Amino acid sequence: MGASSGMGREIARLLLQKGWRVGVAARRKEALDKICNEFPQLAVAEQIDVNNEDATARLGKLIEQLGGMDVYIHSSGIGWQNTQLDASLELKTVETNGVGFTRMIDEVFAYFREQKGGKIVAISSIAGTKGLGPAPSYSATKAYQNAYLEALEQLSYNQKLGISITDIRPGFVDTPLIESANYPMKLSAESVANQIVKAVEKNRHVCIIDWRYRLLVFFWRLIPRWIWRRLPLCRS
């Protein structure tokens, strides 16, 4: 889900190169068709907007075309630097990263519950580990995703559903999502996709990408709130 650009596209292409049968989904159908034309025997596509109520029905159609589903990868998300708190941007972020995310993850969880097993992989962000002043709703919705996935993992374990969860938390990835922003230590979408596929194959529960961000998150979790709020992350 979210295979038309950025990490989603790179993950899909990498899995297809490995011989996986992949259903690609996103809002932009023309981008999906390019993937299917490149891998006509392995890829099928469906136009899906996670914010539309028909998204779950369209996902069901895609699963039917595939002949079933064992792994679901959610790479659909938006976000902006929004220090002026433009309400339209904040609410769009909440809609996609909160409501849209929940809509799709719940549908997949129910499918795997019925199937008695499966794997959910969701790309959240290191932004979910601390509130980032330049991107309030983005960091808040990513924290929501982190907690939601953790809760579903506990639910699956306690009910013996056989559903495994992998929460992928990349650092700042050089994709259209942040192309206009000046973030440090940008990662390439290709390298991140490779690490995500490895994490999926190793059945990781939480994977922070890459090692520099693992160190960063470890140390910034130790920063007291009274110091964190004084850090100059935002410009006036």
N, C-alpha and C positions, 0 to 999 in steps of 0.2 A: 504494500500500500504506500503510494508516494513514489512510484518508479519512473516518473517522467524526467527527473533531473536529480542532480546532486548525489548524495549517498545512496538513495533508493535505486537510482538507475545503475550506479556502479555495482551495488550488491547483486542486483538482478543479472547483470551481464556476467559477473564473476561466477554466479551459480550456474548459469546457462553454459558457460565455457567448461564447467566441471561436469556437465551432462545432466543436471537437474531439470525436471520439467517444472516450469515456472509460470504462474499466472501473474501478470503485471497489471497494476491498477493505478489510476491517477485521474485528475480532472482533464488533462490535455491528451486527447486521444491520438493526435498526430505523433506525439513523442513516443507513445506506446507502440504505434504501428511500426516505427523505425526499428524498435527492438524485435518485434515479431518478424519483420522482413529479414533481419540479420540471423535469426534463429527460428526459421519457419517450422521445424519439426518439434521444437521444445517449448516455445513460448505461446501463450494465449493472452489476450488482453480484454479488459473491460473498463469502460469509462466510469469512474466512481468519484464522487465528491463526498467526503466523510461528513460534511455538514448538511447533506440532504437526507431526508427521511427514507428515501429509496435506496440509500447506500447499502444497507444490509441485504436487501433483496438482490441488488446487483452483485454483491459479494457471493451470495448463494448461487447465482447464475455462473459466475466465474469458477467456483468450486466444482459445479456440475460439468463445465467444459473440461476441467482438469481431470475429472474422474475421482475426485477426493482431495483431501488436504492433510498433510502431516505437520507442516511448519507454516506459521503465519508471521510475517515480518512487517511491522508497522513503522514506516519512515515518513509519515505525513505530519507536517508541522509548519508553523509560521512564527515569526517574531520580529520585533523591531527594537532599536534604541528609541526610547520614548520618554525623555526626561521632562517634556512638557505635559505629559499625561493626556495626550490626545485620546479621548474616550473611544472613538471609533476604532483605533488601533488596539487599544487594550481589550475591548470587547471582542474584536475579531480573533485575537490571540486566544482568549478564553474559550470562544466558540470552537475553534479548531483543535487546540491542544487539550482542552478540557472536555467539552461535550462531544465533539467528533471522535476524539480518542476513546472516550468511554463507550460510545455507541458501537464502535467497531470491535474493541477488545471484549466487551460483554458478549457480542454476537459470536465471536470466535471461541470464547470460553464455553459458551453453551453448546457450540458445535462439537468441541473436543470432549465435553462432558458426555454427550450422547455417544460419541465415538469411543469413549473410554481411553483417551490418551491423545497427546499431541504436544506441540511446542509453540509457545508464544514468545516472540522476540520483539521488543519495542525499543526504539532509539529515543532516549530522553536526552539528558545533557548534564554536564557538571554544574550547570547553572541552577539545577534543582537543589544543590547542597548548601547554597547561601543566597540570601536576597541581594540581587544586583541592582543598584540604584538606576543605572542607565536603562534597564529592561525589566521593569517591575512585573508585568503580567507574564512575561516569558519565563522568568525564574520561578514565579509562583506556580505556573501551570506545570513546569517540569518537576517541581517538588511534589505536586499532586500526582503526577505520573509515577514517580519513584515510590510513593506511599501506596498507591493503588496496586501496582505490580507486586509489591511486597505482601499486601493483603491477599491478593489472589493466589500467590504462591502458598501462603499459609492455609488458605481455604482448600486448595487442591490437595495439599498434604494431609490435612485433617480428615477430609472426606475420601481420601484414597482415589482420586480421580485420574491420576497418571498424567496430569498436565504440568509440564515444566515451564518455567518462566526465565527469560534472560533479559535483564535490564542493561542496555548499552548506554553508557554515559560518555560521549565524546567531549573533547575540548572544543575549541573554536575551529570549525571546518570550513575550508575555502569553497563555499557553495553560493548560489544566488541569494540564499537567506541572509548572508552577512557581507556580501560583496562591497557594499557601500560603507561599511563600518571599519574603523581602525582598531582591530583586535590583535593582541600579541600572539605569537606562537601558533599561527594558523596551520592546520593540518590539511593535506590534500585529500580529496574525496576518495581517490583510488587507494591510498594507503590505509585509510580508515575502513574502507569496504573490506580489504583483505583481513584486517584484524577482527572485524565483525564476523566474517565467515568462520574464522578460526575459533572465535568465542562460541559460535553456534555449534560447531562440530565438537567442541570440548564440553558442551553443556554447562557453560559458565552461568552463574546466577546473576552476578553483577560484574560488569566489565567497564572500567574507566579507561579511555583511550586518549593519550598514550602514556608512557612512563612519566613524562614531565608533568602531565596533569594529575597523575596519581600522587606525585609528591606535592603538587600545588594544593590539591583537595585535602590531603592529610594535614598540611600545615594551616590552611585557612580555616579548617574546622576548629583548630585550637585557639583562634583569635577571639578574644572576648567581645561581646556585643558592643561595649562602650568604645572599643578601639575600631571595630569594623565600621561603625556608622561614621567615623571620622576619616576613613580612607578616601582619597580624592579620585573616586571612580567616575564621578559626574562633573561636567563642566557647566558653569552658570551661563 
